[in-house]
Amino acid sequence: MYNKLMTCLKSVKEKIDFKPETALVLGSGLGDYADEIQVVQTIEYTSIEGFPVSTVKGHKGRFVFGYVGEKPVVIMQGRVHYYEGYKMSDVVLPTRLMGMLGAKKILLTNAAGGANPSFKPGDFMIITDHITTGIPSPLIGPNIDGLGTRFPDMSEVYSKRLRDIIRKNAKECNIEIQEGVYVQFTGPNYETPAEVRLAQRWGGDAVGMSTACEAMAAHHMGLETCGISCITNMAAGISKEQLNHKEVQETADRVAKSFKELVTKTIIDM
Ligand code: HPA
């Protein structure tokens, strides 16, 4: 794993000399954000030696380097999902790579299903904590001591300081914001109603197929981490509707403008 990371790092550094301060991962339907920033350079995942490449339609696969305000950022436009068949350590390789490129902070975003019945599609949720019981830990395997410790503490994966900033910015933008626990399942299937009830009883508020593993890898290597879920649909069994990817995309499109506003303000402040 370490060698693979170093190969990718070398490959990226050959293409660009840029030190990001903040990393941003764009979720399903939220990828357009990268078109709005002051772009310095883009690097396609396919051009990076050894890099796991995303196969989901609509997920662009590239790093975008540039500035949000004065802040140098690296953006993942398109992420790698466990359900595509990669090992968990490959799924979090891009996150680690952004940290190794110099990012000290990371904002993770995603589309998620609302498991908390008081949520509604189109809401944003500050991720306060997560549950990864349904997936393997991305830290399984030989520990890379250069990144972090073997048995990392997980009592504050999502930085309180950054959560406060997101809450304040949502208020300033007049965006109603929810807060809650994100439960990661493997996907690619949506959950069954019974699995959603399980997530609720565990204390989960949203369900999804990404993010928590990335947060764990980021936190392991000392990145200050935060996350925002866009609740694109109510999770299975909560509403009578069947779930489909089109609905996820449509809701994400509908709220894209407020999402972009919130993300921009947050990156500048974090
Ligand atoms: N479940 C899992 N992942 C998702 C969902 C969902 O309901 N909506 C968007 N991503």
Boltz pocket constraint, residues with backbone or C-beta under 6 A from the ligand:
constraints:
  - pocket:
      binder: B
      contacts: [[A, 111], [A, 112], [A, 113], [A, 114], [A, 189], [A, 190], [A, 191], [A, 207], [A, 208], [A, 209], [A, 230], [A, 232], [A, 233], [A, 234], [A, 235], [A, 236], [A, 243], [A, 248]]
      max_distance: 6.0
